[in-house]
Amino acid sequence: MVVDTGRGDRVGEFRGVAGPYWALRPVGGGIEWEAEPHRVRPALLIEQLRARTARLNARSRGEVL
């Protein structure tokens, strides 16, 4: 997991390179976005935990599959 500091510290998963940008997607799926590589850093363990917990909570509420 990585953090896009150019988008308010949004946590995502690296999907690949799209020209000069990196393609990222939300944890657990969703619409990909592009990030400038120099604005991306590895996610801290606490950030990974928060992202996974948020995904599981949304799933338990029936908001996502």
CHARMM internal coordinates of N, CA and C (Angstrom, degrees):
IC EDIT
DIST 1 N 1 CA 1.4427
DIST 1 CA 1 C 1.5238
ANGL 1 N 1 CA 1 C 108.99
DIST 1 C 2 N 1.3274
ANGL 1 CA 1 C 2 N 113.84
DIHE 1 N 1 CA 1 C 2 N 150.60
DIST 2 N 2 CA 1.4570
ANGL 1 C 2 N 2 CA 120.64
DIHE 1 CA 1 C 2 N 2 CA -179.31
DIST 2 CA 2 C 1.5286
ANGL 2 N 2 CA 2 C 109.24
DIHE 1 C 2 N 2 CA 2 C -133.99
DIST 2 C 3 N 1.3211
ANGL 2 CA 2 C 3 N 115.30
DIHE 2 N 2 CA 2 C 3 N 165.97
DIST 3 N 3 CA 1.4614
ANGL 2 C 3 N 3 CA 121.96
DIHE 2 CA 2 C 3 N 3 CA 177.98
DIST 3 CA 3 C 1.5173
ANGL 3 N 3 CA 3 C 108.37
DIHE 2 C 3 N 3 CA 3 C -120.27
DIST 3 C 4 N 1.3324
ANGL 3 CA 3 C 4 N 115.77
DIHE 3 N 3 CA 3 C 4 N 128.32
DIST 4 N 4 CA 1.4680
ANGL 3 C 4 N 4 CA 122.42
DIHE 3 CA 3 C 4 N 4 CA 176.29
DIST 4 CA 4 C 1.5249
ANGL 4 N 4 CA 4 C 107.28
DIHE 3 C 4 N 4 CA 4 C -92.32
DIST 4 C 5 N 1.3138
ANGL 4 CA 4 C 5 N 116.81
DIHE 4 N 4 CA 4 C 5 N 100.79
DIST 5 N 5 CA 1.4643
ANGL 4 C 5 N 5 CA 120.97
DIHE 4 CA 4 C 5 N 5 CA -177.67
DIST 5 CA 5 C 1.5315
ANGL 5 N 5 CA 5 C 111.78
DIHE 4 C 5 N 5 CA 5 C -73.13
DIST 5 C 6 N 1.3074
ANGL 5 CA 5 C 6 N 117.13
DIHE 5 N 5 CA 5 C 6 N -14.91
DIST 6 N 6 CA 1.4601
ANGL 5 C 6 N 6 CA 121.29
DIHE 5 CA 5 C 6 N 6 CA 176.95
DIST 6 CA 6 C 1.5210
ANGL 6 N 6 CA 6 C 112.87
DIHE 5 C 6 N 6 CA 6 C -79.86
DIST 6 C 7 N 1.3226
ANGL 6 CA 6 C 7 N 116.78
DIHE 6 N 6 CA 6 C 7 N -8.80
DIST 7 N 7 CA 1.4669
ANGL 6 C 7 N 7 CA 122.31
DIHE 6 CA 6 C 7 N 7 CA -179.25
DIST 7 CA 7 C 1.5203
ANGL 7 N 7 CA 7 C 111.02
DIHE 6 C 7 N 7 CA 7 C -125.62
DIST 7 C 8 N 1.2916
ANGL 7 CA 7 C 8 N 116.77
DIHE 7 N 7 CA 7 C 8 N 44.10
DIST 8 N 8 CA 1.4603
ANGL 7 C 8 N 8 CA 120.56
DIHE 7 CA 7 C 8 N 8 CA 176.52
DIST 8 CA 8 C 1.5118
ANGL 8 N 8 CA 8 C 114.14
DIHE 7 C 8 N 8 CA 8 C 66.94
DIST 8 C 9 N 1.3274
ANGL 8 CA 8 C 9 N 116.94
DIHE 8 N 8 CA 8 C 9 N 38.13
DIST 9 N 9 CA 1.4685
ANGL 8 C 9 N 9 CA 122.52
DIHE 8 CA 8 C 9 N 9 CA 178.33
DIST 9 CA 9 C 1.5311
ANGL 9 N 9 CA 9 C 112.49
DIHE 8 C 9 N 9 CA 9 C 60.89
DIST 9 C 10 N 1.3136
ANGL 9 CA 9 C 10 N 115.19
DIHE 9 N 9 CA 9 C 10 N 41.05
DIST 10 N 10 CA 1.4665
ANGL 9 C 10 N 10 CA 121.51
DIHE 9 CA 9 C 10 N 10 CA 177.82
DIST 10 CA 10 C 1.5352
ANGL 10 N 10 CA 10 C 109.76
DIHE 9 C 10 N 10 CA 10 C -72.24
DIST 10 C 11 N 1.3186
ANGL 10 CA 10 C 11 N 116.39
DIHE 10 N 10 CA 10 C 11 N 129.87
DIST 11 N 11 CA 1.4637
ANGL 10 C 11 N 11 CA 121.88
DIHE 10 CA 10 C 11 N 11 CA -179.50
DIST 11 CA 11 C 1.5230
ANGL 11 N 11 CA 11 C 109.38
DIHE 10 C 11 N 11 CA 11 C -90.83
DIST 11 C 12 N 1.3218
ANGL 11 CA 11 C 12 N 115.70
DIHE 11 N 11 CA 11 C 12 N 135.46
DIST 12 N 12 CA 1.4531
ANGL 11 C 12 N 12 CA 119.93
DIHE 11 CA 11 C 12 N 12 CA 179.18
DIST 12 CA 12 C 1.5152
ANGL 12 N 12 CA 12 C 111.80
DIHE 11 C 12 N 12 CA 12 C -152.15
DIST 12 C 13 N 1.3248
ANGL 12 CA 12 C 13 N 114.41
DIHE 12 N 12 CA 12 C 13 N 179.71
DIST 13 N 13 CA 1.4570
ANGL 12 C 13 N 13 CA 121.87
DIHE 12 CA 12 C 13 N 13 CA 177.44
DIST 13 CA 13 C 1.5217
ANGL 13 N 13 CA 13 C 108.54
DIHE 12 C 13 N 13 CA 13 C -110.14
DIST 13 C 14 N 1.3136
ANGL 13 CA 13 C 14 N 116.69
DIHE 13 N 13 CA 13 C 14 N 136.48
DIST 14 N 14 CA 1.4671
ANGL 13 C 14 N 14 CA 121.57
DIHE 13 CA 13 C 14 N 14 CA 178.81
DIST 14 CA 14 C 1.5205
ANGL 14 N 14 CA 14 C 108.77
DIHE 13 C 14 N 14 CA 14 C -70.12
DIST 14 C 15 N 1.3483
ANGL 14 CA 14 C 15 N 116.97
DIHE 14 N 14 CA 14 C 15 N 130.41
DIST 15 N 15 CA 1.4613
ANGL 14 C 15 N 15 CA 121.70
DIHE 14 CA 14 C 15 N 15 CA -178.86
DIST 15 CA 15 C 1.5257
ANGL 15 N 15 CA 15 C 112.46
DIHE 14 C 15 N 15 CA 15 C -114.02
DIST 15 C 16 N 1.3321
ANGL 15 CA 15 C 16 N 117.20
DIHE 15 N 15 CA 15 C 16 N -23.33
DIST 16 N 16 CA 1.4557
ANGL 15 C 16 N 16 CA 119.11
DIHE 15 CA 15 C 16 N 16 CA 179.94
DIST 16 CA 16 C 1.5140
ANGL 16 N 16 CA 16 C 111.34
DIHE 15 C 16 N 16 CA 16 C 154.44
DIST 16 C 17 N 1.3218
ANGL 16 CA 16 C 17 N 114.54
DIHE 16 N 16 CA 16 C 17 N -174.34
DIST 17 N 17 CA 1.4524
ANGL 16 C 17 N 17 CA 121.59
DIHE 16 CA 16 C 17 N 17 CA -178.96
DIST 17 CA 17 C 1.5277
ANGL 17 N 17 CA 17 C 108.60
DIHE 16 C 17 N 17 CA 17 C -104.69
DIST 17 C 18 N 1.3150
ANGL 17 CA 17 C 18 N 116.21
DIHE 17 N 17 CA 17 C 18 N 132.92
DIST 18 N 18 CA 1.4661
ANGL 17 C 18 N 18 CA 122.61
DIHE 17 CA 17 C 18 N 18 CA 178.02
DIST 18 CA 18 C 1.5243
ANGL 18 N 18 CA 18 C 107.62
DIHE 17 C 18 N 18 CA 18 C -125.30
DIST 18 C 19 N 1.3221
ANGL 18 CA 18 C 19 N 116.57
DIHE 18 N 18 CA 18 C 19 N 87.57
DIST 19 N 19 CA 1.4659
ANGL 18 C 19 N 19 CA 120.55
DIHE 18 CA 18 C 19 N 19 CA -175.71
DIST 19 CA 19 C 1.5142
ANGL 19 N 19 CA 19 C 109.62
DIHE 18 C 19 N 19 CA 19 C 66.40
DIST 19 C 20 N 1.3391
ANGL 19 CA 19 C 20 N 116.68
DIHE 19 N 19 CA 19 C 20 N -128.07
DIST 20 N 20 CA 1.4668
ANGL 19 C 20 N 20 CA 119.22
DIHE 19 CA 19 C 20 N 20 CA -179.76
DIST 20 CA 20 C 1.5348
ANGL 20 N 20 CA 20 C 113.35
DIHE 19 C 20 N 20 CA 20 C -82.56
DIST 20 C 21 N 1.3172
ANGL 20 CA 20 C 21 N 117.15
DIHE 20 N 20 CA 20 C 21 N 0.33
DIST 21 N 21 CA 1.4633
ANGL 20 C 21 N 21 CA 121.55
DIHE 20 CA 20 C 21 N 21 CA -175.01
DIST 21 CA 21 C 1.5225
ANGL 21 N 21 CA 21 C 111.31
DIHE 20 C 21 N 21 CA 21 C -112.62
DIST 21 C 22 N 1.3234
ANGL 21 CA 21 C 22 N 115.06
DIHE 21 N 21 CA 21 C 22 N 163.49
DIST 22 N 22 CA 1.4578
ANGL 21 C 22 N 22 CA 121.56
DIHE 21 CA 21 C 22 N 22 CA 172.05
DIST 22 CA 22 C 1.5177
ANGL 22 N 22 CA 22 C 107.58
DIHE 21 C 22 N 22 CA 22 C -103.04
DIST 22 C 23 N 1.3139
ANGL 22 CA 22 C 23 N 116.19
DIHE 22 N 22 CA 22 C 23 N 137.28
DIST 23 N 23 CA 1.4580
ANGL 22 C 23 N 23 CA 121.43
DIHE 22 CA 22 C 23 N 23 CA 176.14
DIST 23 CA 23 C 1.5206
ANGL 23 N 23 CA 23 C 108.46
DIHE 22 C 23 N 23 CA 23 C -89.50
DIST 23 C 24 N 1.3220
ANGL 23 CA 23 C 24 N 116.08
DIHE 23 N 23 CA 23 C 24 N 125.73
DIST 24 N 24 CA 1.4593
ANGL 23 C 24 N 24 CA 122.84
DIHE 23 CA 23 C 24 N 24 CA 179.31
DIST 24 CA 24 C 1.5216
ANGL 24 N 24 CA 24 C 108.33
DIHE 23 C 24 N 24 CA 24 C -124.22
DIST 24 C 25 N 1.3233
ANGL 24 CA 24 C 25 N 116.22
DIHE 24 N 24 CA 24 C 25 N 156.18
DIST 25 N 25 CA 1.4557
ANGL 24 C 25 N 25 CA 119.72
DIHE 24 CA 24 C 25 N 25 CA 174.85
DIST 25 CA 25 C 1.5194
ANGL 25 N 25 CA 25 C 108.98
DIHE 24 C 25 N 25 CA 25 C -138.64
DIST 25 C 26 N 1.3183
ANGL 25 CA 25 C 26 N 116.61
DIHE 25 N 25 CA 25 C 26 N 155.15
DIST 26 N 26 CA 1.4588
ANGL 25 C 26 N 26 CA 119.56
DIHE 25 CA 25 C 26 N 26 CA 179.03
DIST 26 CA 26 C 1.5260
ANGL 26 N 26 CA 26 C 111.21
DIHE 25 C 26 N 26 CA 26 C -60.04
DIST 26 C 27 N 1.2995
ANGL 26 CA 26 C 27 N 116.03
DIHE 26 N 26 CA 26 C 27 N 153.39
DIST 27 N 27 CA 1.4648
ANGL 26 C 27 N 27 CA 121.61
DIHE 26 CA 26 C 27 N 27 CA 177.72
DIST 27 CA 27 C 1.5272
ANGL 27 N 27 CA 27 C 107.99
DIHE 26 C 27 N 27 CA 27 C -62.08
DIST 27 C 28 N 1.3028
ANGL 27 CA 27 C 28 N 116.46
DIHE 27 N 27 CA 27 C 28 N 127.27
DIST 28 N 28 CA 1.4589
ANGL 27 C 28 N 28 CA 121.11
DIHE 27 CA 27 C 28 N 28 CA 178.78
DIST 28 CA 28 C 1.5108
ANGL 28 N 28 CA 28 C 114.74
DIHE 27 C 28 N 28 CA 28 C 87.05
DIST 28 C 29 N 1.3207
ANGL 28 CA 28 C 29 N 118.22
DIHE 28 N 28 CA 28 C 29 N 1.55
DIST 29 N 29 CA 1.4577
ANGL 28 C 29 N 29 CA 120.46
DIHE 28 CA 28 C 29 N 29 CA 177.32
DIST 29 CA 29 C 1.5119
ANGL 29 N 29 CA 29 C 112.70
DIHE 28 C 29 N 29 CA 29 C 115.31
DIST 29 C 30 N 1.3000
ANGL 29 CA 29 C 30 N 114.50
DIHE 29 N 29 CA 29 C 30 N 170.35
DIST 30 N 30 CA 1.4544
ANGL 29 C 30 N 30 CA 120.52
DIHE 29 CA 29 C 30 N 30 CA -179.56
DIST 30 CA 30 C 1.5100
ANGL 30 N 30 CA 30 C 110.98
DIHE 29 C 30 N 30 CA 30 C 128.91
DIST 30 C 31 N 1.2934
ANGL 30 CA 30 C 31 N 116.47
DIHE 30 N 30 CA 30 C 31 N -170.99
DIST 31 N 31 CA 1.4556
ANGL 30 C 31 N 31 CA 122.65
DIHE 30 CA 30 C 31 N 31 CA -176.55
DIST 31 CA 31 C 1.5245
ANGL 31 N 31 CA 31 C 110.16
DIHE 30 C 31 N 31 CA 31 C -77.92
DIST 31 C 32 N 1.3207
ANGL 31 CA 31 C 32 N 114.84
DIHE 31 N 31 CA 31 C 32 N 128.19
DIST 32 N 32 CA 1.4679
ANGL 31 C 32 N 32 CA 120.46
DIHE 31 CA 31 C 32 N 32 CA 178.71
DIST 32 CA 32 C 1.5289
ANGL 32 N 32 CA 32 C 110.57
DIHE 31 C 32 N 32 CA 32 C -70.52
DIST 32 C 33 N 1.3166
ANGL 32 CA 32 C 33 N 114.78
DIHE 32 N 32 CA 32 C 33 N 156.29
DIST 33 N 33 CA 1.4563
ANGL 32 C 33 N 33 CA 120.66
DIHE 32 CA 32 C 33 N 33 CA 172.24
DIST 33 CA 33 C 1.5170
ANGL 33 N 33 CA 33 C 108.44
DIHE 32 C 33 N 33 CA 33 C -136.54
DIST 33 C 34 N 1.3136
ANGL 33 CA 33 C 34 N 115.50
DIHE 33 N 33 CA 33 C 34 N 163.42
DIST 34 N 34 CA 1.4632
ANGL 33 C 34 N 34 CA 120.61
DIHE 33 CA 33 C 34 N 34 CA 179.86
DIST 34 CA 34 C 1.5152
ANGL 34 N 34 CA 34 C 109.54
DIHE 33 C 34 N 34 CA 34 C -103.78
DIST 34 C 35 N 1.3199
ANGL 34 CA 34 C 35 N 114.81
DIHE 34 N 34 CA 34 C 35 N 142.37
DIST 35 N 35 CA 1.4638
ANGL 34 C 35 N 35 CA 121.06
DIHE 34 CA 34 C 35 N 35 CA -178.97
DIST 35 CA 35 C 1.5256
ANGL 35 N 35 CA 35 C 109.37
DIHE 34 C 35 N 35 CA 35 C -132.67
DIST 35 C 36 N 1.3077
ANGL 35 CA 35 C 36 N 115.01
DIHE 35 N 35 CA 35 C 36 N 147.25
DIST 36 N 36 CA 1.4587
ANGL 35 C 36 N 36 CA 120.16
DIHE 35 CA 35 C 36 N 36 CA 174.69
DIST 36 CA 36 C 1.5251
ANGL 36 N 36 CA 36 C 107.65
DIHE 35 C 36 N 36 CA 36 C -75.13
DIST 36 C 37 N 1.3383
ANGL 36 CA 36 C 37 N 117.86
DIHE 36 N 36 CA 36 C 37 N 126.64
DIST 37 N 37 CA 1.4693
ANGL 36 C 37 N 37 CA 120.68
DIHE 36 CA 36 C 37 N 37 CA -175.53
DIST 37 CA 37 C 1.5253
ANGL 37 N 37 CA 37 C 114.93
DIHE 36 C 37 N 37 CA 37 C -53.15
DIST 37 C 38 N 1.3393
ANGL 37 CA 37 C 38 N 117.44
DIHE 37 N 37 CA 37 C 38 N -34.81
DIST 38 N 38 CA 1.4639
ANGL 37 C 38 N 38 CA 118.89
DIHE 37 CA 37 C 38 N 38 CA -178.10
DIST 38 CA 38 C 1.5319
ANGL 38 N 38 CA 38 C 112.17
DIHE 37 C 38 N 38 CA 38 C -73.39
DIST 38 C 39 N 1.3335
ANGL 38 CA 38 C 39 N 117.65
DIHE 38 N 38 CA 38 C 39 N -8.22
DIST 39 N 39 CA 1.4593
ANGL 38 C 39 N 39 CA 122.02
DIHE 38 CA 38 C 39 N 39 CA 177.46
DIST 39 CA 39 C 1.5320
ANGL 39 N 39 CA 39 C 112.63
DIHE 38 C 39 N 39 CA 39 C -104.38
DIST 39 C 40 N 1.3244
ANGL 39 CA 39 C 40 N 116.40
DIHE 39 N 39 CA 39 C 40 N 11.81
DIST 40 N 40 CA 1.4653
ANGL 39 C 40 N 40 CA 121.27
DIHE 39 CA 39 C 40 N 40 CA -178.61
DIST 40 CA 40 C 1.5262
ANGL 40 N 40 CA 40 C 109.04
DIHE 39 C 40 N 40 CA 40 C -114.69
DIST 40 C 41 N 1.3304
ANGL 40 CA 40 C 41 N 115.13
DIHE 40 N 40 CA 40 C 41 N 137.02
DIST 41 N 41 CA 1.4670
ANGL 40 C 41 N 41 CA 120.41
DIHE 40 CA 40 C 41 N 41 CA 177.56
DIST 41 CA 41 C 1.5223
ANGL 41 N 41 CA 41 C 108.45
DIHE 40 C 41 N 41 CA 41 C -137.46
DIST 41 C 42 N 1.3312
ANGL 41 CA 41 C 42 N 117.10
DIHE 41 N 41 CA 41 C 42 N 160.55
DIST 42 N 42 CA 1.4674
ANGL 41 C 42 N 42 CA 119.16
DIHE 41 CA 41 C 42 N 42 CA 176.12
DIST 42 CA 42 C 1.5333
ANGL 42 N 42 CA 42 C 110.48
DIHE 41 C 42 N 42 CA 42 C -63.00
DIST 42 C 43 N 1.3078
ANGL 42 CA 42 C 43 N 115.89
DIHE 42 N 42 CA 42 C 43 N 142.27
DIST 43 N 43 CA 1.4652
ANGL 42 C 43 N 43 CA 120.83
DIHE 42 CA 42 C 43 N 43 CA 178.67
DIST 43 CA 43 C 1.5271
ANGL 43 N 43 CA 43 C 110.03
DIHE 42 C 43 N 43 CA 43 C -74.36
DIST 43 C 44 N 1.3202
ANGL 43 CA 43 C 44 N 115.46
DIHE 43 N 43 CA 43 C 44 N 138.73
DIST 44 N 44 CA 1.4601
ANGL 43 C 44 N 44 CA 120.59
DIHE 43 CA 43 C 44 N 44 CA 173.32
DIST 44 CA 44 C 1.5281
ANGL 44 N 44 CA 44 C 108.79
DIHE 43 C 44 N 44 CA 44 C -69.98
DIST 44 C 45 N 1.3093
ANGL 44 CA 44 C 45 N 117.30
DIHE 44 N 44 CA 44 C 45 N 159.26
DIST 45 N 45 CA 1.4651
ANGL 44 C 45 N 45 CA 120.77
DIHE 44 CA 44 C 45 N 45 CA -179.78
DIST 45 CA 45 C 1.5265
ANGL 45 N 45 CA 45 C 111.99
DIHE 44 C 45 N 45 CA 45 C -57.18
DIST 45 C 46 N 1.3303
ANGL 45 CA 45 C 46 N 117.85
DIHE 45 N 45 CA 45 C 46 N -40.38
DIST 46 N 46 CA 1.4673
ANGL 45 C 46 N 46 CA 120.72
DIHE 45 CA 45 C 46 N 46 CA 179.72
DIST 46 CA 46 C 1.5194
ANGL 46 N 46 CA 46 C 110.82
DIHE 45 C 46 N 46 CA 46 C -65.86
DIST 46 C 47 N 1.3363
ANGL 46 CA 46 C 47 N 117.86
DIHE 46 N 46 CA 46 C 47 N -35.63
DIST 47 N 47 CA 1.4639
ANGL 46 C 47 N 47 CA 120.91
DIHE 46 CA 46 C 47 N 47 CA 177.85
DIST 47 CA 47 C 1.5290
ANGL 47 N 47 CA 47 C 110.71
DIHE 46 C 47 N 47 CA 47 C -68.64
DIST 47 C 48 N 1.3268
ANGL 47 CA 47 C 48 N 116.52
DIHE 47 N 47 CA 47 C 48 N -37.48
DIST 48 N 48 CA 1.4596
ANGL 47 C 48 N 48 CA 120.19
DIHE 47 CA 47 C 48 N 48 CA 176.66
DIST 48 CA 48 C 1.5263
ANGL 48 N 48 CA 48 C 110.66
DIHE 47 C 48 N 48 CA 48 C -64.23
DIST 48 C 49 N 1.3133
ANGL 48 CA 48 C 49 N 115.87
DIHE 48 N 48 CA 48 C 49 N -43.81
DIST 49 N 49 CA 1.4593
ANGL 48 C 49 N 49 CA 120.89
DIHE 48 CA 48 C 49 N 49 CA 179.54
DIST 49 CA 49 C 1.5291
ANGL 49 N 49 CA 49 C 111.11
DIHE 48 C 49 N 49 CA 49 C -62.06
DIST 49 C 50 N 1.3312
ANGL 49 CA 49 C 50 N 117.00
DIHE 49 N 49 CA 49 C 50 N -44.52
DIST 50 N 50 CA 1.4735
ANGL 49 C 50 N 50 CA 120.49
DIHE 49 CA 49 C 50 N 50 CA 178.96
DIST 50 CA 50 C 1.5237
ANGL 50 N 50 CA 50 C 111.24
DIHE 49 C 50 N 50 CA 50 C -60.74
DIST 50 C 51 N 1.3263
ANGL 50 CA 50 C 51 N 116.93
DIHE 50 N 50 CA 50 C 51 N -44.22
DIST 51 N 51 CA 1.4648
ANGL 50 C 51 N 51 CA 120.99
DIHE 50 CA 50 C 51 N 51 CA -179.15
DIST 51 CA 51 C 1.5228
ANGL 51 N 51 CA 51 C 111.12
DIHE 50 C 51 N 51 CA 51 C -63.74
DIST 51 C 52 N 1.3080
ANGL 51 CA 51 C 52 N 117.10
DIHE 51 N 51 CA 51 C 52 N -44.20
DIST 52 N 52 CA 1.4728
ANGL 51 C 52 N 52 CA 120.24
DIHE 51 CA 51 C 52 N 52 CA 179.90
DIST 52 CA 52 C 1.5283
ANGL 52 N 52 CA 52 C 111.05
DIHE 51 C 52 N 52 CA 52 C -67.42
DIST 52 C 53 N 1.3196
ANGL 52 CA 52 C 53 N 116.94
DIHE 52 N 52 CA 52 C 53 N -39.57
DIST 53 N 53 CA 1.4660
ANGL 52 C 53 N 53 CA 120.71
DIHE 52 CA 52 C 53 N 53 CA 179.27
DIST 53 CA 53 C 1.5245
ANGL 53 N 53 CA 53 C 110.77
DIHE 52 C 53 N 53 CA 53 C -65.14
DIST 53 C 54 N 1.3264
ANGL 53 CA 53 C 54 N 116.94
DIHE 53 N 53 CA 53 C 54 N -42.79
DIST 54 N 54 CA 1.4638
ANGL 53 C 54 N 54 CA 120.87
DIHE 53 CA 53 C 54 N 54 CA 178.60
DIST 54 CA 54 C 1.5306
ANGL 54 N 54 CA 54 C 110.11
DIHE 53 C 54 N 54 CA 54 C -60.95
DIST 54 C 55 N 1.3139
ANGL 54 CA 54 C 55 N 117.24
DIHE 54 N 54 CA 54 C 55 N -40.94
DIST 55 N 55 CA 1.4657
ANGL 54 C 55 N 55 CA 121.65
DIHE 54 CA 54 C 55 N 55 CA 178.65
DIST 55 CA 55 C 1.5300
ANGL 55 N 55 CA 55 C 110.54
DIHE 54 C 55 N 55 CA 55 C -63.86
DIST 55 C 56 N 1.3146
ANGL 55 CA 55 C 56 N 117.36
DIHE 55 N 55 CA 55 C 56 N -46.08
DIST 56 N 56 CA 1.4648
ANGL 55 C 56 N 56 CA 120.63
DIHE 55 CA 55 C 56 N 56 CA -179.88
DIST 56 CA 56 C 1.5296
ANGL 56 N 56 CA 56 C 111.80
DIHE 55 C 56 N 56 CA 56 C -65.59
DIST 56 C 57 N 1.3252
ANGL 56 CA 56 C 57 N 117.33
DIHE 56 N 56 CA 56 C 57 N -38.11
DIST 57 N 57 CA 1.4634
ANGL 56 C 57 N 57 CA 120.37
DIHE 56 CA 56 C 57 N 57 CA 177.67
DIST 57 CA 57 C 1.5259
ANGL 57 N 57 CA 57 C 110.99
DIHE 56 C 57 N 57 CA 57 C -64.24
DIST 57 C 58 N 1.3323
ANGL 57 CA 57 C 58 N 116.70
DIHE 57 N 57 CA 57 C 58 N -42.91
DIST 58 N 58 CA 1.4717
ANGL 57 C 58 N 58 CA 120.65
DIHE 57 CA 57 C 58 N 58 CA 177.99
DIST 58 CA 58 C 1.5275
ANGL 58 N 58 CA 58 C 110.35
DIHE 57 C 58 N 58 CA 58 C -62.44
DIST 58 C 59 N 1.3118
ANGL 58 CA 58 C 59 N 115.95
DIHE 58 N 58 CA 58 C 59 N -40.25
DIST 59 N 59 CA 1.4720
ANGL 58 C 59 N 59 CA 120.17
DIHE 58 CA 58 C 59 N 59 CA 178.57
DIST 59 CA 59 C 1.5277
ANGL 59 N 59 CA 59 C 110.95
DIHE 58 C 59 N 59 CA 59 C -64.21
DIST 59 C 60 N 1.3254
ANGL 59 CA 59 C 60 N 117.71
DIHE 59 N 59 CA 59 C 60 N -41.58
DIST 60 N 60 CA 1.4672
ANGL 59 C 60 N 60 CA 120.36
DIHE 59 CA 59 C 60 N 60 CA -178.85
DIST 60 CA 60 C 1.5250
ANGL 60 N 60 CA 60 C 111.68
DIHE 59 C 60 N 60 CA 60 C -67.75
DIST 60 C 61 N 1.3312
ANGL 60 CA 60 C 61 N 117.51
DIHE 60 N 60 CA 60 C 61 N -25.92
DIST 61 N 61 CA 1.4632
ANGL 60 C 61 N 61 CA 121.95
DIHE 60 CA 60 C 61 N 61 CA 176.90
DIST 61 CA 61 C 1.5310
ANGL 61 N 61 CA 61 C 112.02
DIHE 60 C 61 N 61 CA 61 C -84.53
DIST 61 C 62 N 1.3320
ANGL 61 CA 61 C 62 N 116.93
DIHE 61 N 61 CA 61 C 62 N -4.66
DIST 62 N 62 CA 1.4556
ANGL 61 C 62 N 62 CA 120.79
DIHE 61 CA 61 C 62 N 62 CA -179.58
DIST 62 CA 62 C 1.5160
ANGL 62 N 62 CA 62 C 114.37
DIHE 61 C 62 N 62 CA 62 C 81.20
DIST 62 C 63 N 1.3231
ANGL 62 CA 62 C 63 N 117.05
DIHE 62 N 62 CA 62 C 63 N 13.98
DIST 63 N 63 CA 1.4657
ANGL 62 C 63 N 63 CA 120.96
DIHE 62 CA 62 C 63 N 63 CA -178.67
DIST 63 CA 63 C 1.5216
ANGL 63 N 63 CA 63 C 112.45
DIHE 62 C 63 N 63 CA 63 C -78.37
DIST 63 C 64 N 1.3322
ANGL 63 CA 63 C 64 N 116.92
DIHE 63 N 63 CA 63 C 64 N -25.83
DIST 64 N 64 CA 1.4635
ANGL 63 C 64 N 64 CA 123.09
DIHE 63 CA 63 C 64 N 64 CA 178.56
DIST 64 CA 64 C 1.5231
ANGL 64 N 64 CA 64 C 108.26
DIHE 63 C 64 N 64 CA 64 C -139.66
DIST 64 C 65 N 1.3258
ANGL 64 CA 64 C 65 N 114.81
DIHE 64 N 64 CA 64 C 65 N 159.62
DIST 65 N 65 CA 1.4746
ANGL 64 C 65 N 65 CA 119.56
DIHE 64 CA 64 C 65 N 65 CA 178.36
DIST 65 CA 65 C 1.4964
ANGL 65 N 65 CA 65 C 111.25
DIHE 64 C 65 N 65 CA 65 C -82.74
END
COOR INIT
IC SEED 1 N 1 CA 1 C
IC BUILD
